[in-house]
Amino acid sequence: NIVTHDNKRATTRVAPTKTVGDVVGAFQSIVTVEYIRGVKNHCWKSFNGKLWQRNYYEHIIRDEKSYHRISEYIINNPKNWKEDGFFND
């Protein structure tokens, strides 16, 4: 709320809200542009597949048990990648 100097009126402004998807999309866009720039200008290796998966897994952490389970998944996921059906080297 913004109150004027005479305290007779107040104006409320609602800030635009961003979803997690909006933030992820913006991040992906920025990273993709920088990657393309790196390939063109800095001899980075080009990637012929898709840079980003179509969807992502979103979960709200509501308690400590959930936090630890998700943390373990994040830590251990790269270790399990070679066993994944989508992995090809």
Phi, psi and omega in degrees: 000144175241124181253132181286170184298334181267001177057024179262340179227154175226142178241134178249130175245130177261121179289141177297138181262147178247139176273167175300320178299321177298316181293315179297316179299318178296317179300313181299320179297313180297315181294319180297316178299316179294322178297312179300318177299318179295321178296315183288320190254342187232017177058032174293150178293132179279152181244121186274347179270197176277140179283330186232143173287158186295314180237170177223161181267125181241132180215133177273127179276115186254342181206175184294323179299315178297319179302313182293320180297314181290322177299316178298319178300313181297318181292317186271344184303314179299328179294332184266359187299321182294337178274353182287144180295339181270354182286132169216134185255000000 
